[in-house]
């Protein structure tokens, strides 16, 4: 089961990825812009999830949501390992 703090850490890591991408590439390609937009939408979804956890507790995290969180954590680990930012 994921806690509020763990979900918040995932969101923070996604924000870090977006920030690093925009700092390192001030004029991203169209494909990169699309990816950044998708990441920003994912960050918004995590903000909503955090609001729901705050209101209803972490019991709202069902199996499918937990799988999505796990997948996102694997994505973050892959990106950070490529940038040596672990």
C-alpha positions as CSV (number, residue, x, y, z in Angstrom):
1,X,0.0,0.0,0.0
2,X,1.3,3.4,-0.9
3,X,1.2,6.3,1.6
4,X,0.6,10.0,0.9
5,X,4.3,10.7,1.3
6,X,5.2,8.0,-1.2
7,X,2.8,9.3,-3.8
8,X,4.0,12.8,-3.2
9,X,7.6,11.6,-3.7
10,X,6.6,10.1,-7.0
11,X,5.0,13.4,-8.1
12,X,8.1,15.3,-7.0
13,X,10.3,13.0,-9.1
14,X,8.1,13.5,-12.1
15,X,8.4,17.3,-11.6
16,X,12.2,16.9,-11.4
17,X,12.2,15.0,-14.7
18,X,10.2,17.8,-16.4
19,X,12.4,20.5,-14.9
20,X,15.6,18.7,-16.0
21,X,14.2,18.2,-19.5
22,X,13.3,21.9,-19.9
23,X,16.6,23.2,-18.5
24,X,18.7,20.9,-20.6
25,X,16.7,21.5,-23.8
26,X,15.2,25.0,-24.0
27,X,13.7,24.3,-27.4
28,X,12.4,20.7,-27.3
29,X,11.4,18.9,-30.5
30,X,7.7,18.3,-31.1
31,X,8.0,14.7,-29.9
32,X,9.7,16.0,-26.7
33,X,7.0,18.6,-26.3
34,X,4.3,15.9,-26.5
35,X,6.2,13.8,-23.9
36,X,6.5,16.8,-21.6
37,X,2.8,17.5,-22.0
38,X,2.0,13.9,-21.1
39,X,4.2,14.1,-18.0
40,X,2.6,17.4,-16.9
41,X,-0.8,15.7,-17.3
42,X,0.5,12.8,-15.2
43,X,1.6,15.2,-12.5
44,X,-1.8,16.7,-12.4
45,X,-3.3,13.3,-12.0
46,X,-1.0,12.7,-9.1
47,X,-2.1,16.0,-7.6
48,X,-5.7,14.8,-7.8
49,X,-4.7,11.5,-6.3
50,X,-3.0,13.2,-3.4
51,X,-6.2,15.3,-2.8
52,X,-8.2,12.1,-2.7
53,X,-5.8,10.4,-0.3
54,X,-5.9,13.5,1.9
55,X,-9.7,13.4,1.9
56,X,-10.4,9.6,2.0
57,X,-7.2,8.0,3.1
58,X,-4.9,5.7,1.2
59,X,-7.6,3.0,1.1
60,X,-8.6,4.6,-2.3
61,X,-5.4,3.1,-3.8
62,X,-6.7,-0.1,-5.3
63,X,-4.7,-2.8,-7.2
64,X,-4.8,-0.9,-10.5
65,X,-3.7,2.4,-9.0
66,X,-0.9,0.6,-7.1
67,X,0.2,-0.9,-10.4
68,X,0.3,2.5,-12.0
69,X,2.3,3.9,-9.2
70,X,4.7,1.0,-9.4
71,X,5.1,1.5,-13.2
72,X,5.7,5.2,-12.7
73,X,8.4,4.4,-10.1
74,X,10.1,2.1,-12.6
75,X,10.0,4.9,-15.2
76,X,11.5,7.4,-12.8
77,X,14.3,4.9,-11.8
78,X,15.1,4.3,-15.5
79,X,15.3,8.1,-16.2
80,X,17.4,8.8,-13.1
81,X,19.8,6.0,-13.8
82,X,20.4,7.4,-17.3
83,X,21.1,10.8,-15.8
84,X,23.1,9.3,-12.9
85,X,20.9,11.2,-10.5
86,X,20.0,8.4,-8.0
